[in-house]
Amino acid sequence: MSKSFSMNTVLRRTPFKVLRWFLQDVGIDLGFDWEKMHSYDLPKVIAAYDLVPAEQKAQAEAIVREIVALADQEGIAAISEAAKLYGLSYLDLIFKAHPSAYLQAIWVWTEHREVFTKAQKLLQVNRASFFRKRTGLPTGKIPVTDERLNKLKTELQKFFGEKQNRGQVCTVETFERDDGRYCVVAYPDDHPIPYLEHNHESILVPIMVKPVFEVVFEVNSNEGTLALSAKLEKTVKEELENLFIRTIYEIEPPPLIKPNYDIEKLKDSKFVLATEPGDCLRAEISHMDLLWKDITSVSSFGVQKKGNIFCPINTLLRKEKRNLNDAEVRQVTIRFHFKPKRGRRAGVLCVELTPHQMVIRCKDAMRVETMLKYLKKWEVSQ
């Protein structure tokens, strides 16, 4: 959901010098001598902006919407990462001098447009929900060349064209990240979507828009893994994994090894989901499905905030005179409560685990990384 904003609020929050650059870049001239303007002249600026033609206002406000979308913790992290890709390490010093996320975002838009555009794409990648990790790939330097990327683009056009009648045009971009990670992002054309809009005579007319959809391939060269993110069916994702491996690595896809998650230990009420004080979070089991071996039936248990999953489980054991050893854990949900700390807001992350699958209900990469750390620490995952 897009963030709401008021253009008058934007005018009030933006320093005159930056506001001058912004208005000049979007082609709006309010007729002021900005060198002689002061903060108490803000009512004049707002009144002059109100007289700007509607078409110019719409263009400026569309850009402001993009700026506001990056004006938060996730957006600034994406800007910082994009700045490193362009060798602009000095941006960190500027950001310390201007702690407002909005001022940081609008300054980058006015001064480093290419960094801003790259950050928009990185933010989308950071919010991606990945399907799984495909293991068994070669480690070391990733064989990404222009020739192989062009071939990947052609193969994706062919793949989506034959299977779904879309993707006739496709753009492929790459992002080299930290810790040996490398993202290849494809933007194929989607099916046309009909909209209505007002023309210059204020008459509603139909228009057709052909948006793109994202397919994100994230390779970890240190681990030899591939993760894929796309809003597609499971079987289609599996085909895309194989297509990527054959095209970029030029090898046959290695056998699919299902991950193993030791969730059986979580049915022990004495097992503690211990966390480190510095991470400012707590973890709890919020849902558990138990498969009873003797009657092959499944019992589901769930709790609300701060609930203890073993209260309803023990109630059932007493009521039906059952033994927990006669059940195996079919599925479990672990809920992480992140407390607020510097640079991070409070929030909740939920991860669903079966013996061979993980589903993460969160798009914050930093929180996901913390969650994965604890799954390994508890020896739930390898």
C-alpha positions, 0 to 999 in steps of 0.5 A: 500500500502506498504511503499517504502524503500532503503536498503542503506538508512536503513544501513545509518539510523541505529546506528552501535550497533543496526545494528550489532544486526539486522544483527546477528539476520537475520544471516548475518556476514559482517566480521567486528569487530563492536567494532572498527567501526565508522560512517565514516566506513559506505561505508565499511558496504554498500560495504560488504552488496552488496556482501551478497548472494541474498537469505540472502539479501531477508530475511533481506529486508523482515524483514526491510519491516515489521519494516518500516511498523510500523515506523510511528505514528500508528505503534508506538502507536500499539507498546506502547499498545503491550508493556503494555500487556507484562508489559514493561512500561519502553519502553516509556522512551526509546522512548523519548530518541530515537524520530525516529519512525524507530529507535524505531521500529527496536530496539523493533524488535531486543530486544522484538520480541514478542512485535513487533509481537503483535504490527503488529496484533494490527495495523491491528485491529486499522485499521479495519472498523467496521460494526456497534455497536450491543447493549443490551449485558451484561455489566461487566466482559467479559466471555471469556474463553479458552473453549469458544474461542476454541468453537468459532474457531470450529464454525467459521471453520464450518461456513465458510466451509459450506457457502464459502468453506474456513476457514478449519484452523482458529486461534483465538487471544484475545487483552484486551484493555483500557476502558473496550474494548476487541478484539477477532480476528479470522484468518481463511484460505482464498481461495488459490491464485496462484502466479508465482516466480523464483526458484533457477534456475531462472525459473518461477514456479507457487506456491499456497499461502493460506492467512488468512483473519481477522474477528475482534469482539470488545466488550465494557464491560462497554457499553454492545456493540459488533462491528464487522469488516470483508470484508463480505456481510451484511447478513454474518456479521449479522450471525457472530454477532449472532454466537459470542454472542451465543458462547462467551456469551452463550445467545440468541442474543438480538433484533437488535436495530437500532441506531438513528442519528438526521441528520434532524437538519443539514439542518438548515443553522444556525446549527454550527458544532462547535469544540474545539480549542485544537482539531485543526480541523474543520468540514463541511457538504460536501454532503446532500441528500434531499427527497422531500415529495410532489414529492418523489424525491431525490436531491443530493448536494455536495461541494468541499474543504471549500465549503458551502453545503447551496449555491447549496441548496439555489440556487435550492430553489430559482430556483424551488420555494421550501421550505426546510421544504418540504424535509427531510434529507435522507443522509449526509456526514460530513467532518472533517479536522484535522490540524497538531499538535504534534504527529498527521499529517494533514488529513481528515475523512469523515463520512456518516450518514443516520437516522439509519446507520453510515459509517466511511471513516477512519481507524485511531482510534484516529480520529474516537474517536474524530469524535464520540465525536463531533457527541454526542456533537452536539446531532447528535448521542446518 
